[in-house]
Amino acid sequence: MGSSRPGDPASVKQLFEAIAPRYDLLNDLLSLGLHRIWKREAILWLNPEPGQRLLDLCCGTGDLALVLAQKVRPGGHVLGMDVAAAPLRLALQRSARQPWLPLGWQRGDALATGLAEASFDGAVIAYGLRNLSDAAAGLAELHRLLRPGARAAVLDFNRPPAASKTAFLQRQYLRRLVVPTARLFGLPDQYAYLEQSLLRFPSGPEQERLAAAAGFSHARHRLLAAGQMGILQLVA
Ligand SMILES: C[S@@+](CC[C@H](N)C(=O)[O-])C[C@H]1O[C@@H](n2cnc3c(N)ncnc32)[C@H](O)[C@@H]1O
């Protein structure tokens, strides 16, 4: 596959179909397992409770949905939605090993989910917003799906100011560690996409403004991992 084009839905979908079999392993290798801690931060903000209906948008292989499904028992339900079939197949395999979890998976576009308005008590998007063709539209759809007062967490790479030391370190990490490691798995172009996708990703303060414009009553972008990652904490 040639290089992927950030913002082009077909190209992005194709990328995630291609990397799905290696996605979880590379996530663990490239973050030294730290992505689990950052995902835990998203769950802490969401503060899931038994009985709730929660949504994991751009769920991929289902890391967050699987944890959330434990927390909403009894009486709750979690839906994981992703546009690509390959990661969803892996998510389904994982949840089949825990058939007691109240969990469903659905193919769908985060920009036009087709789900009912105000039908969720909370939602997460991890490393998904950056991949959408329109982040503002993604936040608007997220807001539409949440009941008033519901919380959401949007976890992703942070986009630091281009001339900052944090941005320099991020470029070094992406170019000298991420792409060479992905090359070992035959996926250098797919992981070079990460840096490209960050160039068009809104900064934390921009995300806060977009979320307010989408109707969220509270929007705070918190830095994680010395500014390499960020979490947008939202209340609908
Ligand atoms: C980097 S992965 C993140 C997966 C998972 N949330 C995690 O944190 O491990 C991004 C996911 O977003 C999905 N995605 C990209 N564009 C999407 C869209 N328009 N609607 C729904 N999912 C989308 C991809 O298929 C991919 O599985």
The ligand as an SDF file (V2000), in Angstrom:
LIG
                    3D

 27 29  0  0  0  0  0  0  0  0999 V2000
   -5.6390    4.4610   15.9820 C   0  0  0  0  0  0  0  0  0  0  0  0
   -7.0460    3.4280   15.9440 S   0  0  0  0  0  0  0  0  0  0  0  0
   -7.6250    3.5250   17.6030 C   0  0  0  0  0  0  0  0  0  0  0  0
   -8.3350    2.2920   18.0530 C   0  0  0  0  0  0  0  0  0  0  0  0
   -8.7260    2.2440   19.5230 C   0  0  0  0  0  0  0  0  0  0  0  0
   -9.6550    3.2970   19.8600 N   0  0  0  0  0  0  0  0  0  0  0  0
   -7.5250    2.3050   20.4060 C   0  0  0  0  0  0  0  0  0  0  0  0
   -7.3260    3.3330   21.0590 O   0  0  0  0  0  0  0  0  0  0  0  0
   -6.7510    1.3520   20.4540 O   0  0  0  0  0  0  0  0  0  0  0  0
   -8.1910    4.4410   15.0890 C   0  0  0  0  0  0  0  0  0  0  0  0
   -9.4650    3.7260   14.6990 C   0  0  0  0  0  0  0  0  0  0  0  0
  -10.3810    4.6820   14.1520 O   0  0  0  0  0  0  0  0  0  0  0  0
  -11.1040    4.0660   13.1210 C   0  0  0  0  0  0  0  0  0  0  0  0
  -11.7040    5.0940   12.2670 N   0  0  0  0  0  0  0  0  0  0  0  0
  -11.0750    5.9140   11.4020 C   0  0  0  0  0  0  0  0  0  0  0  0
  -11.9740    6.7100   10.7960 N   0  0  0  0  0  0  0  0  0  0  0  0
  -13.1900    6.3900   11.3100 C   0  0  0  0  0  0  0  0  0  0  0  0
  -14.5010    6.8740   11.1000 C   0  0  0  0  0  0  0  0  0  0  0  0
  -14.7600    7.8420   10.2250 N   0  0  0  0  0  0  0  0  0  0  0  0
  -15.5070    6.3280   11.7970 N   0  0  0  0  0  0  0  0  0  0  0  0
  -15.2680    5.3150   12.6920 C   0  0  0  0  0  0  0  0  0  0  0  0
  -14.0500    4.8130   12.9230 N   0  0  0  0  0  0  0  0  0  0  0  0
  -13.0160    5.3640   12.2560 C   0  0  0  0  0  0  0  0  0  0  0  0
  -10.0830    3.2000   12.4330 C   0  0  0  0  0  0  0  0  0  0  0  0
  -10.6550    2.1870   11.6380 O   0  0  0  0  0  0  0  0  0  0  0  0
   -9.2680    2.6690   13.6090 C   0  0  0  0  0  0  0  0  0  0  0  0
   -9.7320    1.4250   14.0530 O   0  0  0  0  0  0  0  0  0  0  0  0
  1  2  1  0
  2  3  1  0
  2 10  1  0
  3  4  1  0
  4  5  1  0
  5  6  1  0
  5  7  1  0
  7  8  2  0
  7  9  1  0
 10 11  1  0
 11 12  1  0
 11 26  1  0
 12 13  1  0
 13 14  1  0
 13 24  1  0
 14 15  1  0
 14 23  1  0
 15 16  2  0
 16 17  1  0
 17 18  1  0
 17 23  2  0
 18 19  1  0
 18 20  2  0
 20 21  1  0
 21 22  2  0
 22 23  1  0
 24 25  1  0
 24 26  1  0
 26 27  1  0
M  CHG  2   2   1   9  -1
M  END
$$$$
